[in-house]
């Protein structure tokens, strides 16, 4: 595939495909890739037959825990996770919206303790389809269009 | 319930709530018992309150315990910039139980996570006020002899009223039929309605309370505040529609009672006070018994 050639193949590691182009940097932030020593390749505004354009990230010699990788579903709900060993695809699946989200999302309520004092956020995902997050502290809902990241 | 904080009404199961109500009935019979001798309860009120703070303090004093605390954050180290975490950690060294009111939503949950002693939420901004909910449940049960299958109307500011939100959540356990009467700007939020839908209960949203008067067992009134309206003209247009007057109490059920979390401004005319339906001052008295029951349960004394 043309897109595969633009970002070279990896021997071992993880490929995250079908990221919306505008959210590639957000995914990098959520996965904290800035602080990794592994080799990381990424591309954005690549052609996609399914979605028009897409972004892709490849991380050499890194396999993510499900809870970590699923957090990107907030900004890349249709992302595909591909696990590569010896240049072979050993696992390929869609990311899933997790049951809880800890730490990365800001509570939409300005009067919530997490926005007033130095308290890490925690949310329960009350709807996975529409993505509605209920704050563990103030109990108010943050809906998809209001999600912003810390 | 020993050692178990109460932050949100759903922290306690239906059975735990009922056991508090039953114990409250015992304290209503015997409100003065010296069973808290040697115990210290801290009441931390970061914003003013009359009923809630005084009824907590009265509850502790009548049981022979001691109260420490403050009634206004300007007389505490918070004014010097101390964090909530530090305040709670310090006070939990000096007391067996912390009662806290704080205008920041979620502050009570956070306090319960850092505190070494249990925390009772006495109101966190527009979020929760679970002891008000317990005393409302107690009062409803006292007047109706049951909590099951009742028709309950809520009138006024249903958008911002935390007492309404918590009571609606609690009543979802009792096959309640709900009537919500408010101006369009102050309708019940959808996340509270979700509780009712998940419990498969019936609810009706209206703008005129006259339509439901003959159906209901409990009329729960709340204040409609001018500052909640984005358009002052809208407030002027609707304000009189949410005032309960004596002549509205003609075609009603015999057992119907009027409740109000208080303070009242003008939403219940004073001539309603001496009708057999008015029950809001007894409701405030019940706050002492319910808080006695809660404190002694959490401290593991009863």
Interface residues (C-beta under 8 A of the other chain):
Chain A: X107 X109 X111 X112 X113 X114 X116 X117 X118 X119 X134 X135 X136 X137 X138 X139 X140 X141
Chain B: X8 X83 X84 X85 X103 X104 X105 X106 X107 X109 X110 X124 X125 X126 X127 X128 X191
